[in-house]
């Protein structure tokens, strides 16, 4: 992690909603920002976020993580992590687009992981 990094942001979304054969929208599962750069992991079943971490609104119109529940087919879940040169202020539970706009010009680097899920 660069010494310039002041915070991290994480966006998890599914671009295959509702049907991967005919996607109509990208479904937002989780929006986090102001994650301390010292954070090493977010564990499964996490009950308390790292100190200072704030949450945005997902597509269930609430904060928090909404797990995968695709109605049909195998969906891709993009986990996008951003290192920022600022701690973002003046945001109140931003949606994905609002967070991305606030991050403009402040992204030092980013990483992306894609996982897939299909209901059994």
C-alpha positions as CSV (number, residue, x, y, z in Angstrom):
1,X,0.0,0.0,0.0
2,X,1.3,3.4,-1.0
3,X,2.1,5.9,1.8
4,X,-0.2,8.3,-0.2
5,X,-3.2,6.1,0.5
6,X,-5.6,7.7,3.0
7,X,-8.6,5.4,2.6
8,X,-10.0,2.5,0.6
9,X,-13.3,2.0,-1.1
10,X,-15.1,-1.2,-2.0
11,X,-17.9,-1.7,-4.5
12,X,-19.5,-5.2,-5.1
13,X,-21.9,-5.5,-8.0
14,X,-23.5,-8.0,-10.3
15,X,-23.7,-6.8,-14.0
16,X,-25.7,-9.9,-15.0
17,X,-29.1,-9.0,-13.4
18,X,-31.6,-10.4,-13.7
19,X,-30.6,-12.9,-16.4
20,X,-27.0,-13.3,-17.6
21,X,-28.3,-14.2,-21.1
22,X,-30.1,-10.9,-21.2
23,X,-28.8,-8.5,-18.5
24,X,-30.8,-5.4,-17.9
25,X,-29.0,-3.8,-15.0
26,X,-26.0,-3.9,-12.7
27,X,-27.2,-4.9,-9.2
28,X,-25.2,-3.2,-6.4
29,X,-24.6,-5.5,-3.4
30,X,-22.3,-3.4,-1.2
31,X,-20.8,0.1,-1.1
32,X,-18.0,0.8,1.5
33,X,-15.7,3.8,1.8
34,X,-13.3,5.4,4.2
35,X,-11.9,1.9,5.0
36,X,-8.6,2.4,6.8
37,X,-5.7,1.5,4.5
38,X,-4.3,-0.7,7.3
39,X,-7.3,-3.1,6.8
40,X,-6.1,-6.5,5.7
41,X,-9.4,-8.3,5.2
42,X,-13.2,-8.3,5.8
43,X,-14.1,-11.7,7.1
44,X,-17.1,-13.7,6.2
45,X,-20.0,-12.9,8.4
46,X,-18.4,-9.7,9.6
47,X,-20.5,-8.0,12.3
48,X,-18.4,-4.8,12.8
49,X,-16.6,-2.9,10.1
50,X,-13.1,-1.4,10.7
51,X,-13.2,1.8,12.6
52,X,-14.1,4.8,10.4
53,X,-15.5,2.7,7.6
54,X,-18.8,4.1,6.2
55,X,-21.4,2.4,4.0
56,X,-23.4,3.5,1.0
57,X,-26.8,2.4,-0.2
58,X,-27.1,-0.9,-2.1
59,X,-29.9,-1.8,-4.6
60,X,-32.1,-3.1,-1.8
61,X,-32.1,0.7,-0.8
62,X,-30.3,0.0,2.5
63,X,-26.8,-0.1,3.9
64,X,-25.0,-3.4,4.5
65,X,-24.1,-6.3,2.4
66,X,-26.7,-8.1,0.4
67,X,-25.5,-11.6,-0.7
68,X,-25.9,-13.2,-4.0
69,X,-29.4,-14.5,-4.9
70,X,-29.6,-14.7,-8.7
71,X,-33.0,-15.5,-10.0
72,X,-31.6,-17.5,-13.0
73,X,-28.2,-18.7,-14.3
74,X,-24.7,-18.1,-13.1
75,X,-23.9,-14.5,-12.2
76,X,-20.6,-12.7,-12.0
77,X,-19.9,-10.6,-8.8
78,X,-17.3,-7.9,-9.3
79,X,-15.4,-6.8,-6.1
80,X,-13.7,-3.5,-6.9
81,X,-11.2,-2.1,-4.4
82,X,-9.9,1.4,-4.7
83,X,-6.9,3.1,-2.9
84,X,-7.7,6.8,-2.5
85,X,-5.5,9.8,-1.7
86,X,-8.3,11.3,0.5
87,X,-10.7,10.4,3.2
88,X,-14.1,11.2,1.7
89,X,-16.3,13.6,3.6
90,X,-19.7,15.2,3.0
91,X,-21.2,11.9,1.8
92,X,-24.3,10.5,3.5
93,X,-24.9,6.9,2.5
94,X,-24.0,7.4,-1.2
95,X,-25.2,5.2,-4.0
96,X,-22.5,3.6,-6.2
97,X,-22.6,6.5,-8.8
98,X,-22.3,9.2,-6.1
99,X,-19.3,7.4,-4.5
100,X,-17.6,7.0,-7.9
101,X,-18.1,10.7,-8.6
102,X,-16.6,11.6,-5.3
103,X,-13.6,9.3,-6.0
104,X,-12.8,11.0,-9.3
105,X,-9.3,12.4,-9.3
106,X,-8.4,10.6,-6.1
107,X,-7.9,7.0,-7.1
108,X,-4.2,6.0,-6.7
109,X,-4.7,2.4,-7.8
110,X,-7.4,-0.2,-8.0
111,X,-7.9,-4.0,-8.0
112,X,-10.8,-6.2,-9.2
113,X,-11.8,-9.7,-8.3
114,X,-14.6,-11.5,-10.1
115,X,-16.4,-14.5,-8.5
116,X,-19.4,-16.4,-9.8
117,X,-22.4,-17.8,-8.1
118,X,-25.4,-20.0,-9.2
119,X,-28.2,-21.1,-7.0
120,X,-28.3,-24.8,-6.5
